Amino acid sequence: KIQLLDLPGIIEGAAEGKGRGRQVIAVCKSADLLLMVLDAGKPHYHREILTRELESVGVRLNRKPPDIFFKKKKTGGIAVNSMGTLTHLDEKMVWRILQEYRIHNADLLFKEDSTVDDLIDVIEGNRRYIKCLYVYNKVDVCSMEEVDEIARRPFSIPISCYHRLNMDGLLSQIWEMMGLVRAYTKKVGERPDFDEPVVLSDDRGGVTVSDFCAHIHKSLLADFKYALVWGTSTKHMPQRVGLGHTLEDEDVVQIVKKKVSDTDDARGRFKQSGAEYVKIADREKRKPLKT
């Protein structure tokens, strides 16, 4: 299920508490995708103001976490290594930043060309990296040149709620940015169930066959033998796959479980091996109940 929350608009100074900005931003931190609705007829710097307010409280929009390995330790001093050339940082600057945070023993490995802000975000450890889609409303009052310029901006889409222009494009963009995948279940000898799909996401669990089984019930993983998949993720249909197969949108999945052996099908207090007859003498003795 997708839950949409209509939050009050934030203003400049919301990070300091103006207009109940802190309460609104606290809700934003728990979202998978932010839709920032802007007026297409107003200046472009409104987008920069709102982005800056979110950045000041640790919300990073449309950015990936820095690829930096950081681990504190008790002794040994500070060890700084990099897998490439650092153009924005040097070892002395890294030492000074760690000293400001009173960190005297740590291991640092830069796996990419990082900045000072990236290092501070890793040390703080409380940053939220959220996808954001900038929705420009009221494009019906703009010229074609202005609409074309808005559409070319990164992570932006022009719409008109009054005339219902480009609403399908907005839904498609939301679905794509959230990385949602619909997978349909199929029983042996029956048609697929297209009414209630299993919705998976890269940000919440993953989109493999293993995640598909865990979403339905954890016991499927223990009894899993193989799966038959129909859809765009396969080379032929149906294709026999394992737990590591990555599913794509609108795939059909049929789970084949292991057969239960006779030894595993025993019930109660009797021990049974093979096809031997269960005798009363094989009953396990239990301690008498305390009264």
N, C-alpha and C positions, 0 to 999 in steps of 0.2 A: 504494500500500500504506500502511496505517496501522500504525505501530509504537507499542506500549504498553510503558512502562517502569514497573515497580513499584519505587519508591524507598523507602528507609528513612524513617521519620517524623522530622521535625525538632522540636527542643524549644526552649524559651526560651533565648536565648544562642547559637543556632546560627550567627548572623552572626559571632560571635567565635571560632568553631571548636569549640564544645561538641558532643559526639556526632557528630563528623565532619560537622558542618553545612555547612562550606564546600564539601566535595566534592559533597554532595547539591544544594546551591543552584547549583553550577556546571553540573550537568546540567539543572536547571530552566531555565536561561537559554537553552538551545538548543531548548526545546520550543515547539510551536505552541499547545498548550492544556494547562493544568494542571488536574488533578482533585484537589481538596483534600478528602479523605475525613475527615469529622468524626463524632463520636458524638452522636446526637440527644439522648441522655439527659444529656449533660454541659453545663455552662454555656456561654453564647454567647461569652464573652470568649476562649475558646481560638482561635476564628477570628481575632479581632483580634490575638492574640499572634503567630500564624503569619504573618498579613499584614504585621505590623510588622517581623518578621525578614526577610522578603523585600524590603520597602521599603528597609531599611537598607543593602542591598547593591546597590541600583540596579534592582530588579525592580519594575515598575509593573503592577499587576493591574487589568485591565478599564478601562484608561485609554488615551486616544489621545495621540500625541506633541503637545506644545504647538505651536500654529501661530505660530511666531516665526521670522523670518528673521534669521540671525546670520552675519556674515562678518567675519573679521579682515582688516586691511589694513596696509600699511607706514607710510603717512602720512595726514594729514587729520583726526586726532582721532576723537572719538566722536560719531556721528550717531544720535540716537534719534527714531523716528517711530512713530506708531500710527494704525491705521485706525478706532479707536473710543476710547471713554473708558476709561481705566485706573483702576479703583477700589482696587486693591491695591498699585500701584506709582506712583512719580513719577520724574521725570528725575534728581533728586539721589540717590535710592536706587539707581537703575540704575547711575549713575556710581560709587557706593561699592562696589557688588558687582563691577563690572568692575575697579576698582582693586585689590581683594583678590586677583583672579586675575592681576594685573599685565598687564592688557589696556588699552592706551592709544590704540589706533587700531582702530575697528570700526564696522560699520554694523548697526543694530538696527531691525527693523520688527515691531511687535506687530500681528498680524492679528486678535487676540481679547483679551478681558479676562483677562490672565494674572496669576499670583501670583509671589511670590519663588521658591518651589520650582520653578515651571515655568522661570523664567529660569536658575536654577542647573542644571537638568537639560539645558537646551540648551547651556549653556557647557561642561559636563562632556562631553557627547556620547557617554557610554558606558551610557546607560540602555536597558533592555529592556522593551518594552511587550508584555505577554503576556495572553491571555485566560485567565480562571480560572473554573471551575465548582465551587461548593461542594456536595459530595455528603454529605448527612446520612444515615448508616446507622442501623439498629436503630430505625426509627420504629414497629415493632410494639409497643414497650414504652411508647410515648407515647400521650397522649389525642388525640382528633380535633381539639381546639382547638389543641394544640401542633403537630400535623402541618400544620394549615392556616396557622398562623403561620410555620412554616418555609418552606412553599411560596410564601408571599408575599414572602419576602426576595429582594432582587435577586441574580441569578446563583446561585440555590440550587435544589436538587431533593431531595426526600425519597425514600429507598429502603429496602428490607430485603433484604439478601443471603440471609438464612436462609430467608425465606418467598418470595423472588424477587418482591417487590412493586415495581412501577413500573420494571422493568428496561428495558422497551421505551421508556418515556419518557426514561430516561437516555441510551439510544443515540440517540434522536431529538434530544435536546438537544445531545449531543456533535457530531453531524453538522451541526446548525444553527450552532453557535458556531464551528466550524472553517470554515464557508463552503464545503463541498465540493460539487462539481458533477460528476455522472456523465454523460458524453457517449458515445453508442454510434456506431460506425462502420458504414457501409453502402456496399457496392460496387454498381456499376451493374447493374441487372437481378437483384440478389440480395436476400435478406432481411437485415435488420440483425443484427449480431453482438452478442447480449445477454449473452454469456458473459464477455467481458473488456472492460469499459468503460474509457474514458480519463478518469481522475480529475483534475479541475482544482480550483484553489483561488485565492481572491482574495489570500491572503497569500503564495502561492508561484507567481508568474508571471502569474496572471490567468485569466479565464474567457471570453475572446473566441474567435472563430474563428481568429484569428491565433495565439493561444496553443495552441489545439487542434492546428493544423498543426505548430507548432514542437515540440510534445510528441511527435508521431509521427515526423517527420523534417524537418530544416531545408530540404531541397530542395523540399518542398511549397510553401513560401512563394514561391520563385522561379517555379514552374510554375503557381501558383494563378490560376484564372480567376474562378470563383464557387463558392458552396456551396449545396446544398439542405438545408434544415433542417426536421425534423418535431418538434413538441413545443410546450410552453407558452410558449416565447419568441417564437413566430411568430404573425402575425395570420391566416394561412391555411396549409394544409399541402399540398404542401411550399412553402416560401418561399425565393426566391432571395436570398441575402444576400452581403455582402462580408466582408472581414477584421475589420472593427470591430464586427460583430454580437455581442452578449452572450448567451451560452448559459445555459440554466437546467437544473436537475436532470432527468436522463433524456431529454435531447434526442437525436435521431438526426441525424447529419451525414453528408452525401455530398459529397465534394470533387470538383469538375470541374476538370481541368487543361487548360492550353493545348495546342493541337495543335503538334507539332514540324514546322517547315517543312522543305522539301527542302534549303535551304541550310545549315540547322543540323544536318542528318543526315549530313554528310560525315565520313568517317573516314580515318585514316592520313595519308600525306604528300601527298595529292592535293588540288588546289584545284578546286572545282566551283562553277559559277554557273548557276543556273536548271536547265534540262534538257539542257545541253550534255554531250556525251560526254567523259569524262575520258581525256586522252591521256598517254602516257609523257612527252612533252615538257613537260607542266605540273608534273612532279614537282619539288619544292623541292630545291635542291642543298644538301648539308650538307658541312661541313668534314670532311676525312679524320680518322679516329681516330688518336690518338697511340699509338705502340707503343714 
